[in-house]
Amino acid sequence: MPSYHHGNLREAALEAAAELIESQGEAKVSLRSLAEQVGVTHRALYRHFPDRAALLAEVACGALEALYAEMQAVIRQAEPDPEARMLAVVESYIDFALKRPATYRHAFTAGFAKRSAHPGLAKAARALGKSFGALVEALPPPDARQPLPKEDAIALWALLHGMIDLYWGGSLRASSPTAARRYMVAQVTRQLGLQAT
């Protein structure tokens, strides 16, 4: 568990909160419990976070930023072919959600509910949306006369998010996370008319 050293209290608290959310759930997070974990008084944390909601919002923002960073890293490393790049990013998005389920859920539920009070959350969400938009716009149009509309980026994001939620809820029956990932990628491939890899 992260601990406080030489002025990094804010980062240590956010890291501890993120780990606690992933291992035990958001309900277990409190400023008092985090203060004990990082070795300070809870009053010290209030200098960085006015309340629990502010702390949780920052954790959600960090999760969205981490997801965005992973997507950008994949974009930089992927093949120049737009379809291959799209599928690589889709796979990385699914992997993030399946490997860090509580973190992902927190970012897209508790986090999004607090966007109006925490502008950083809205900014991080917009960055993700723009990433999907750029990927979709780079794809060759299925009809030479009509480019893919920008709305396809939202449709893609909704498809991914919906399938992930269905998998966690037990409605998307798959024998393993690997099988679920394979199914989700196949659905995106079919919906966007991409070439299967």
LUMVO-650665 format. One record per residue: residue in one letter; x, y, z of N, C-alpha, C in turn. Coordinates in pm, whole numbers, padded with zeros to 5 digits, always signed. Atoms other than C-alpha are relative to their C-alpha. Layout:
<sites>
AXYZXYZXYZ...
</sites>
This chain:
<sites>
M+00085-00120+00000+00000+00000+00000+00088+00124+00000P-00083-00120+00006+00137+00346-00086+00007+00070+00134S-00018-00072-00125+00272+00555+00197+00050+00141-00031Y-00032-00142+00015+00342+00923+00252+00149+00024+00019H-00142-00035-00011+00694+01047+00184+00024+00136-00064H-00054-00125+00052+00820+01402+00145-00094+00071-00099G+00087-00085+00080+00518+01585+00009-00084-00067-00105N+00083+00064+00101+00352+01320-00206-00128-00056+00059L+00119+00049-00069+00053+01281+00024-00119-00011-00095R+00115+00003+00092-00202+01366-00244+00006-00123-00091E-00015+00114+00091-00064+01107-00488-00013-00132+00074A+00009+00124-00078-00030+00844-00214-00145-00030+00035A+00140+00021-00035-00392+00894-00109-00081-00045-00121L+00072+00039+00121-00520+00871-00466+00034-00144-00041E-00042+00136+00034-00317+00556-00528-00063-00101+00096A+00060+00090-00099-00440+00399-00204-00149-00016-00024A+00143+00005+00026-00800+00488-00288-00030-00085-00123A+00019+00079+00121-00769+00340-00637+00018-00149+00027E-00023+00141-00033-00627+00017-00498-00115-00056+00084L+00110+00045-00086-00902-00003-00236-00128-00020-00081I+00118+00015+00086-01174+00051-00495+00008-00129-00080E-00014+00120+00081-01035-00227-00711-00009-00128+00082S-00003+00123-00081-00989-00474-00426-00125-00021+00085Q+00112+00016-00093-01287-00400-00199-00125+00080-00037G+00116-00077+00042-01516-00152-00374+00000+00141+00055E+00004-00142-00036-01593+00218-00351-00053+00023+00141A+00062-00021-00130-01802+00178-00034+00102-00004+00114K-00101+00014-00106-01487+00094+00163+00093+00121+00011V-00091-00114+00001-01317+00423+00081-00052+00111+00092S+00030-00116-00083-01315+00693+00348+00131+00075+00023L-00120-00078-00026-01074+00974+00422+00072-00048+00125R-00063+00047-00124-01016+00836+00770+00078-00130-00023S-00069+00127+00024-00929+00485+00649+00124+00021-00088L-00116-00028+00086-00701+00623+00378+00111+00067+00079A-00102-00067-00082-00525+00846+00630+00079-00102+00081E-00069+00104-00075-00447+00540+00840+00096-00078-00089Q-00083+00079+00091-00311+00355+00537+00126+00072-00042V-00119-00073+00044-00076+00631+00430+00077+00062+00116G-00075-00039-00119+00024+00716+00786-00008+00146+00037V+00020-00139-00042-00120+01064+00845-00135+00010+00070T+00132-00022-00059-00415+01213+01029-00100+00030-00111H+00099-00028+00104-00741+01245+00841-00011+00149-00029R+00001-00145+00023-00717+01620+00887+00101+00040-00107A-00101-00030+00102-00405+01617+00671-00056-00022-00140L+00059+00025+00131-00604+01468+00384-00099+00109-00040Y+00096-00104+00031-00866+01740+00410+00066+00124-00061R-00070-00110+00064-00601+01986+00300+00006-00020-00152H-00007+00032+00143-00601+01810-00038-00136-00033-00060F+00131+00040+00048-00959+01682-00065-00106+00054+00096P+00098-00059-00092-01250+01883+00078-00098-00102+00058D+00089+00104-00051-01461+01569+00114+00024-00130-00077R-00014+00132+00063-01493+01204+00014-00038+00005-00147A+00045-00008+00139-01681+01291-00306+00109+00057-00090A-00108-00060+00080-01393+01508-00426+00112-00101-00022L-00103+00103+00013-01146+01227-00360-00042-00103-00104L+00047+00102+00092-01359+00972-00546-00005+00052-00144A+00003-00059+00133-01403+01209-00839+00139+00005-00061E-00137-00005+00051-01028+01250-00869+00051-00140-00035V-00037+00137+00035-00981+00873-00863-00063-00039-00134A+00068+00028+00127-01238+00843-01142+00069+00070-00116C-00070-00076+00103-01062+01113-01339+00133-00069-00035G-00126+00070+00024-00732+00928-01296-00020-00127-00080A+00028+00123+00074-00890+00607-01425-00028+00031-00147L+00028-00038+00139-01025+00781-01736+00127+00043-00071E-00126-00044+00060-00687+00941-01796+00092-00120-00028A-00082+00120+00022-00514+00602-01758-00050-00078-00121L+00058+00068+00115-00755+00445-02008+00036+00074-00128Y-00036-00081+00116-00695+00732-02250+00148-00020-00036A-00143+00017+00025-00317+00695-02210+00029-00135-00064E-00020+00133+00059-00338+00323-02286-00045-00001-00146M+00049-00006+00137-00545+00392-02597+00099+00074-00090Q-00095-00076+00080-00297+00653-02717+00129-00077-00024A-00121+00082+00016-00003+00418-02657-00021-00105-00108V+00031+00101+00102-00174+00152-02868-00006+00064-00138I+00007-00070+00128-00247+00404-03143+00140+00027-00055R-00137-00029+00045+00122+00501-03156+00072-00125-00047Q-00074+00123+00028+00238+00140-03168-00066-00087-00107A+00074+00087+00091-00028-00006-03397+00045+00019-00144E-00029-00009+00143+00004-00070-03768-00067+00125-00058P+00059-00121+00058-00066+00228-03993-00138-00022-00061D+00130+00028+00057-00369+00054-04143-00111+00041+00098P+00102-00050-00092-00679+00228-03996-00084-00110+00066E+00081+00107-00058-00874-00095-03947+00077-00075+00108A-00082+00069-00099-00587-00267-03767+00017+00085+00125R-00015-00092-00113-00539+00040-03550-00127+00005+00083M+00128-00001-00071-00908+00051-03463-00016-00125+00085L+00018+00125-00075-00917-00315-03361+00099-00009+00117A-00098+00003-00108-00600-00278-03155-00048+00085+00118V+00049-00087-00106-00754+00010-02960-00122-00063+00067V+00117+00068-00056-01083-00179-02914+00045-00110+00096E-00050+00108-00086-00889-00474-02772+00061+00056+00128S-00062-00057-00120-00693-00250-02534-00107+00056+00094Y+00110-00053-00081-01016-00083-02415-00068-00114+00076I+00064+00115-00064-01176-00421-02343+00091-00057+00107D-00095+00056-00097-00861-00545-02170+00004+00084+00127F-00001-00088-00118-00856-00242-01940-00123-00028+00086A+00124+00020-00075-01219-00298-01842-00005-00136+00068L+00007+00135-00057-01181-00672-01784+00105-00023+00107K-00107+00019-00098-00855-00648-01591-00019+00089+00123R+00020-00094-00112-00964-00353-01373-00149+00033+00009P+00146-00020+00008-01341-00400-01347-00055+00105+00096A+00053-00096-00097-01405-00201-01029+00044+00142-00036T-00051-00131+00041-01187+00087-01151-00080+00053-00119Y+00077-00040+00119-01367+00094-01486-00142+00040+00039R+00138-00030-00041-01711+00083-01326-00005+00132+00076H-00001-00124-00077-01618+00360-01085+00013+00121-00093A-00021-00113+00091-01496+00583-01368-00125+00033-00078F+00115-00023+00086-01815+00537-01567-00134+00004+00073T+00126-00013-00076-02072+00545-01287+00015+00110+00103A-00019-00102-00104-01969+00727-00973+00072+00121-00057G-00075-00110+00058-01724+00933-01173-00084+00089-00087F+00079-00080+00092-01960+01043-01445-00111+00076+00070A+00106-00069-00072-02228+01135-01194+00048+00130+00062K-00056-00119-00066-01994+01399-01052+00065+00096-00099R-00069-00083+00099-01882+01559-01379-00031+00148+00014S+00035-00141-00007-02072+01883-01324+00078+00072+00111A-00074-00061-00111-01889+01944-00997+00151-00010-00018H-00144+00023+00019-01551+01825-01124+00032+00005-00148P-00023-00017+00143-01461+01963-01469+00105-00095-00057G-00102+00091+00049-01159+01732-01493-00058-00129-00053L+00065+00122+00047-01393+01437-01533-00057+00019-00140A+00057-00027+00132-01572+01594-01827+00110+00011-00105K-00112-00013+00093-01240+01681-01989+00057-00136-00037A-00054+00133+00026-01113+01324-01953-00096-00082-00087A+00099+00072+00080-01438+01184-02096+00001+00049-00144R-00004-00054+00136-01421+01418-02394+00122-00050-00075A-00121+00050+00065-01066+01304-02465-00020-00142-00052L+00029+00135+00046-01183+00944-02483-00089+00003-00123G+00091-00009+00113-01469+01039-02712+00070+00046-00127K-00074-00048+00115-01234+01231-02942+00091-00108-00058S-00084+00110+00049-01005+00928-02962-00080-00094-00088F+00085+00085+00081-01289+00710-03083-00041+00070-00129G+00039-00075+00118-01399+00984-03320+00107+00001-00107A-00110-00003+00095-01057+01014-03480+00022-00136-00065L-00018+00135+00054-01031+00637-03521-00107-00033-00103V+00111+00030+00091-01374+00608-03682+00013+00082-00128E-00011-00085+00118-01315+00902-03915+00111-00046-00094A-00110+00047+00083-00992+00741-04038-00034-00128-00077L+00037+00124+00067-01172+00423-04144-00051+00029-00141P+00057-00019+00134-01252+00380-04512-00152-00015+00007P+00147+00008-00007-01626+00445-04562-00051-00126-00068P+00057+00120+00061-01839+00138-04636-00061+00030-00137D+00055-00044+00128-01995+00334-04924+00086+00116-00046A-00093-00102+00047-01760+00543-05135-00063+00138-00004R+00067-00130+00008-02023+00817-05149-00024+00062+00137Q+00036-00050-00133-02081+00846-04774+00108-00034+00102P-00096+00031-00107-01812+00881-04504-00075-00048+00124L+00061+00043-00126-01875+00724-04167-00036+00124+00081P+00039-00118-00078-02072+00976-03957+00069+00000+00136K-00063-00014-00131-01926+01111-03635-00077-00077+00106E+00081+00072-00098-02215+00947-03451+00044-00145+00015D-00047+00137-00010-02052+00613-03526+00099-00017+00115A-00094+00008-00112-01788+00696-03264-00075-00024+00130I+00081+00020-00119-02055+00725-02994-00064-00139-00002A+00060+00132+00012-02225+00411-03127+00101-00110+00035L-00105+00097-00032-01894+00223-03104+00025-00005+00149W-00025-00008-00144-01831+00343-02750-00115-00064+00077A+00117+00057-00067-02186+00253-02648-00004-00152-00015L-00003+00145+00022-02152-00093-02804+00101-00067+00094L-00102+00057-00088-01830-00162-02615-00045+00003+00145H+00039-00017-00139-01958-00025-02287-00118-00092+00035G+00116+00085-00025-02287-00211-02318+00038-00147+00011M-00041+00141-00005-02122-00546-02390+00077-00030+00128I-00075+00019-00124-01886-00501-02096-00096-00010+00119D+00099+00005-00108-02180-00427-01866-00080-00130-00003L+00074+00126+00012-02371-00727-02000+00083-00118+00049Y-00088+00109-00044-02072-00951-01936+00006-00004+00152W-00005-00003-00146-02040-00837-01575-00133-00039+00062G+00131+00032-00054-02414-00874-01526-00044-00143-00025G+00032+00140+00025-02410-01232-01650-00088-00024-00121S+00087+00017+00116-02624-01165-01957+00077-00037-00125L-00085+00041+00111-02336-01202-02199+00077-00123+00049R-00056+00126-00051-02254-01565-02139+00128-00035-00076A-00129+00038+00057-01889-01645-02198+00073-00086+00102S-00066+00096-00089-01675-01922-02056+00117+00060+00076S-00116-00062-00063-01390-01687-01965+00012+00144-00049P-00023-00136+00051-01276-01325-01996+00058+00000-00141T-00057+00009+00135-01077-01435-02303-00109-00023-00104A+00111+00025+00092-01392-01571-02466-00088+00123-00014A+00079-00123+00006-01581-01254-02375+00068+00104-00087R-00078-00096+00081-01306-01041-02527-00012-00034-00148R+00009+00043+00139-01313-01247-02846-00137+00033-00060Y+00135-00028+00046-01690-01209-02872-00019+00150-00024M+00017-00145+00013-01679-00832-02815+00073+00053-00123V-00076-00045+00116-01409-00779-03076-00071-00042-00128A+00072+00048+00118-01607-00989-03324-00121+00086-00029Q+00117-00084+00021-01916-00775-03269+00037+00137-00056V-00046-00129+00052-01725-00452-03325+00042-00016-00147T-00043+00028+00137-01569-00603-03639-00120-00007-00094R+00118+00016+00083-01911-00693-03771-00076+00132-00014Q+00077-00124+00004-02083-00366-03677+00064+00108-00087L-00069-00102+00077-01817-00149-03840+00043-00049-00138G-00036+00053+00130-01766-00378-04139+00148-00011-00020L-00145+00012+00009-01399-00435-04061+00039-00140-00042Q-00054+00131+00034-01181-00719-04175+00045-00068+00128A-00040+00075-00120-01143-00984-03903+00147-00030-00005T-00144+00030-00005-00788-01037-03784+00022-00140+00052
</sites>
